[in-house]
Structure formats: structure tokens, C-alpha cells
């Protein structure tokens, strides 16, 4: 009888290439996803506290600025570095929470809706910047998995924040927003201290600088060529004029003779 040999699959190689969900990149993107989108969810969860008769308008105000930011981002994001954008995100979180909290105290709908619009802008900038940043990592799928998992948990976290503090502990909505200012500080710690930044983060900026330098050199060479051509033309004109003077003078000499 013939003996059949059953080939075992290369399990060890698959295990080596499997992504590590305990890496700092994955955990950092997971936490960033929670922090970035939980602010948006907190405003939606407190829509009845902000405007009981205009809950739909709260939702619209919480969506439109983010949509416009993502729509126009490709035209101006490259003017602002990633680190600067993440600092702007943290500043927007603090400003928005304070605006809505002060608006609650002063019964100012303008301040409250202004804070909602700022939060919407913040979530749009944060999401677009993080998704763009993921392209610089060697395992983009891993960090994107962490981000998407975090944004999914953000929905639960945001509603749980309001449910526990406002309806469970009977705190005011404005107080829950003031306590939520811990989120931007956590954002700064995770982004600038815990997240391993990719080494090729300035790749696109360096390429742009190189292209600009090449363009400037080409422009300067074109200017030098134009100047040389203009000088040569001027020299030819002057020689032609001199030759004309010489021929006219020789004609006069011949006539005088």
C-alpha cells in the first residue's frame, strides 16, 4: 500500500505575521478613537438638556461642521502639521465644553450651539487627521482596527457619561461637561506621550520642500537664461549699430576722396 503524507500548514509562519493587538500603536489608536468621538456623543446625549424643543437642530449642528471640515480638509490640512492639528483638537474640546456649560448657566442658546459646532469641528479634524496619520505606519490595518474599535466604544462611553453623571448621580449637565474636560488632557497624554509616532511622518513635507527647491532652481536658471539672451541680443544690436556707423563713415570717406 502506498503511504500518503499529509502536509501540515505553516501555522508558525502565520502566527509570526499575525498582528499584535497589545501593541502601543493599537492601544493608542483605540483610546484616541474613544476620546475623539465621545465628545460628539456627549453632546448628542445631552441634546434634551441643551434644547428640549429643538433636539433635531442640536443633531444638525453637531454634524454639519464636521462634514464641512472633512469636505474641505484636503485643501488646507497640508498647511498645518499633525501635531499642531492634534493640539487644536484638544483646545476645541476645552473651549466647547466651557461654552456649553456657561451657556447652561446663562441660558444662552448661542453659546451652547457655538460649543456644539466647535465639538463637531473638533471631531472632524481629529478623525481626518488620525486616518491620514495611519498611512505612515507599517501595519496600517492594525492601527485602523484600533481606531474603529475605539470609535465604536465611544458611542457607549458618551451616553454612559451622561447617564451616570446626570441621571445616576443627579449632577447638572453643565457639571458633567466641566468634568468632561479631563478628556482633552487624556487626549494630549495619549497622542504626545504614549503614541509611537512614525519616523517617516515628514516624508510628504520633505518631498514638497524638495519639489519647491527644484522649481525655484529651474525658475532661477530660466531667469539667468533670459538675461543672457537679452544681453546677447543687446550686444548684437550694438554691434550692428557700430557696423552701420563704420559703413556710413567709410562711405563718407570715399565720397570725400
Helices and strands as residue ranges (DSSP letters): H 11-17, H 24-45, H 47-50, H 55-61, H 64-72, G 73-75, G 77-79, H 82-106, H 109-133, G 134-136, H 140-162, I 163-168, H 173-179, H 182-189, I 190-194, H 203-256
